[in-house]
Amino acid sequence: MSFIVGCSNAVNLSKKISELTNVPLAKIEVKSFPDKELYVRMEDKLEDEDVVVIQTGYPNQNNALMELFLTLDAIKDMEPKKVSLVLAYMPYSKQDKRFKDGEAVSTGTILKLIKSFRINKIAAINLHFAKGENEFDFFNIDIRNINAGPLIAKYVKEKYGSFVTILPGKGSSHLLSEGEVVYLETRRSEYKVSGKDYFGESNVETNDLKNVDGRNVLVLDDMINTGGTMAKACELVRKNGANKVISACVHGLFVGDAIQKLESAKVDEIISTDTVESKFSKVSVAPLIAEEVGRL
């Protein structure tokens, strides 16, 4: 028998996946003490069982990770047959390499901690550092990266008909390769505060966007964080005569005033998936994960 274990941030997503796969949800108790430390207890017996743990790392990514680690450790001690992990959104995925001496490679740190719990396989939706839908080895860990871009494109096509897709640079080409695609070049600005280097929001380089005039345009990225880059791209598309401007991403973090920035850019619709739940989660990745659960 198999079980799905849905962590707190992924409760609703785990229920959808359980219904699609007919794999039961294991009972888990998670509570917070007055000092904000977490308590985790698995209520079902998982000895010799196949277990799939599902978590998404936003909001409250530090708490989400600590809950995940406690959950994985509790499951490991119950001696299951196999444990697989699905990260709908992986936090700390922006730094997968060391740019300056002394920096922590946060992506590697998180994955090495996960590996310590004897995870058999990891699957994730649109890892920020991964290019394409594939299986790869990272820090000696087998990971499968799953692309939700086509699901968003399907939603847009069903609602708006034909459209042009704008992607932020050719590094994002893996998000969507079918249909008419235009790449915008982005460049992240650098600035100094008290002698220290910082990176600001990405600037959008002007491209020839004549083919968006009078067209419906999907501006697609893997995530919307503070919304600055997405808003600038949407403004550029609007100035070049687009009919409908749809702002979309897989992971909608919408930090700070991100929504206000997008609304000021006069987008017609904001779309994200349920890797991070919000009122803009109009596309569910549950079918993608359900399909993957059968392979894990």
N, C-alpha and C positions, 0 to 999 in steps of 0.2 A: 504494500500500500504506500501511497505518497501523500505528503501534506504540503500545503502552502502556508508559510508564516508571514503574515502581513504586519510590518512595523507601523508605528503610529502615523507617520506621514503618508503611508501608502495603504491605509485601511480601505478606502473606497476602491482604489485601483485593484487591490488584491481580491476584493469581493467580485469584481467584474471578471477577473482572470479565473477565479475559482468556478464561476458559473459557466464560463466558456470551455473550461477543461474538464469539468466534473471532478476536480481534485479538491478534497475538503480543506477548509481552513483550520489550522491548528489553533487551539485556544492559548492566548498569551495574555499575561497580566503585566501592565506597565503602569507605574505610578511615580510621582515625584514627591520627595520628602520636603519638609519646610525649608531646608537649606538648598533646595533645587537639585540635589543628587537624585539619581534615578534608581528605580528598583524594577527588575525584570524577572518574571517566572514563567516557564513553559508549563502549561497545565496538562497537556497530552503526553503520553508516553511515545517517544520517538526512536526507541532502540530498534536498530535494523531497518529503519524506514528511509525512503528517499525524501529529502526535504528541500524545498525551494523557498528561500527567504527573499522577500521583496521590500525594498526601502527606497525612498527618494530623499535626497539630501537638502531639501529646502522646503519650507523656511526653517530657521534655527538650525543651521547646518552642524554646528558643534554638538548640540543636543542629539540631533538625528544620528550623527556618527557614533556618539557614545552609546545610545540605545542599540544601534546596530552591533557594536562590539560586544555589549553585554548579552545580546540575543544570540549571537554566533557562539559565544563562549558557553552559554547555558546549553545550547543545542549540542555542541561538541562533546560536552561531558555526559550527555545522554547516549552516546555511542550510536548515532544513526549510521545507516549503510552508506549514504552519500548526501553531501550538502552542496547545493548550488545557490548562487546569489544573483539576483537581478537588481541592478541599480538603475531605476528609472531616470534619475538625475544624479550624477556624481559630483559632489562638491569638491573644491580644491583641484579641479581638473585643468585650470588655466596654466599652471606651472608644471610642465612635464620635463623641463630641462633646467640646468643651472645657467643663468645669464651672467651672474657675477659671483666671484669667489665668496664663499661663506653662506650662500643662499640655501635654504632648505628646498628640496624638490618635493613640493607638497603632494603632488599626484603620486609619486613613488612612495612617499611615507604612508599615505592612506592605503595603498594597495599592498604594501608589505605587511601592514598591520592586519589587513583582511586575510592575507595568505597564512598568517600565523594560526588561524583558526581551522586550518586544513580544509579549505574550500576546494571542491573539485573543479568548479568552473564558474566563471563570472560572465554575465551578459549585461550590457548597458545600452541605453538609448542615446544615440548621438553624443558620444564622448567628445568634449571640446577639442582635445588634442589629436583625435583619430581622424584619418582621412579616408572615408569610404566605409561601406558596409562589408566587414570582413572579420576574420579571426586573426589575431596577432599575439605575439609574445611581448609583454612589457614587464620589466623587472622580474623575468622568469615566471610570469603569471599568464596563463591562457585566458584571453578576453575575446568575447565576440561583441562587436559594435553593430548595433541595429539602427537603420536609418528610417526615421519617421517622416522625412520630407515628402515622399510620394503620397502619404495619407493626407497631408495638408493640401497638396496639389489637387487631389481627388475632391476634397471638400470644396475648394474654390471653383473647380470646373463645374461641379454640380450646381453651385449657386449662381455663378457669374458667366458661365459659358467659356468662350475662348479668352486667353490672357497671355501676357508676356511675364516672364519671371526675371526679377532683378536679384542678383546674388552679390554679396560684398566681397568681391575678389575671387580669382580662380581657385584659391584654396578652399572655397566653399562649393566647388563644382560637384562634390559627392552628394550634396543635399538633394539636388534634382538635376538629372541629365536629359530628361525627355522634354520635348516641346521647345519653344523659343526662349532662350536664356541669354541675358545680358549681364556682364560682369562689371561691377563698379570697383575701382581701386580705392582702398582705404589706407590711410597712413596715421599711425598713432603718434600724437604729439608728446614731446618730452618737456619737462620743466623742472626747475630746482626750487626747493624750499629749505632754507637753512643749510645750504650746501649739499643737500641730498637730492638724488635723481628720482623723479616720479613720472609716471605715464598718465596722460590725460585721455580724453575720449578720442576716438578715431575721426579724422577728417575725411570727408568723401571727395575724391578727385572727380572732376567734371569729365564725363564721357560723352560721346555722341549718342544721344538718346532720342533721335528723331523717330525711331520705330515705336515709341510709346505714345505718340500723339493720337488721341482719340481711342486709345486701347485701354482695356482693363489690365492693371498691373499688380502682380504679387511681388512684394518685397519680402524676401525670405532669408532668415538667418537661423543658426542653431540655437541661439539664446538672445533674449532681450534682457539686459541687465539694467543699466541706468537709462537706456533708451536714446542716448545722444546720437549714436551712429545711425540707428534705424530712423530716427526723426529727420536727420539731415538727408538721408537717402530718399525718404518719402517726399520731402520738400522739393528735392531736385526732380523727382519724377513728376510731381504735380506741376512744377514750373514748365516742364517740357510737354504739357498738354494731355496728360493721362486722363482717361475718363473716370474710372474707379481706381482708388489706391488702397490696396489691402496689405496691411502690415502683419506679418506672421512669423512665428518662431516655434521651435520644438519646446524649449524650456523658457517659460515666461516668468522670470524673477520679478520684473517690474519694480526695481529698487527706487526708493525716494519718489521723485516727481516724474518718473518715466512715463506714466499714463498721460500726464498733462503735456509733456513734450510731444507725444504722438498725437494727441488731440489738437495741439497748436499747429502741427504739420498738416492738419485737415485730412487725416486718413478716413476712409469710409468704413473700415472695419479692422478690429484687432483680433487676431486669432493665435491661440497657443494650444498645446496638447495638455493632457492631464498628468504629464510627468511631474508638473508642479500645478496643483489645483488653484484655479482662480475663476472669476466670472467669464474670463476669455477662453477657458478650456473647452473649446468646441469640437476638438478632435481627440478621440481616445486612442492610446497606444495599447490598450488591453488586447486587441486581436494579435498584434505583433508579439507581445510577450507570451500570450497563450500558445502561439505557434512555437515559440522558442522553448517553452516549458516541456514540450514533447521531446525536445532534443537534449535537454539537460540531464 
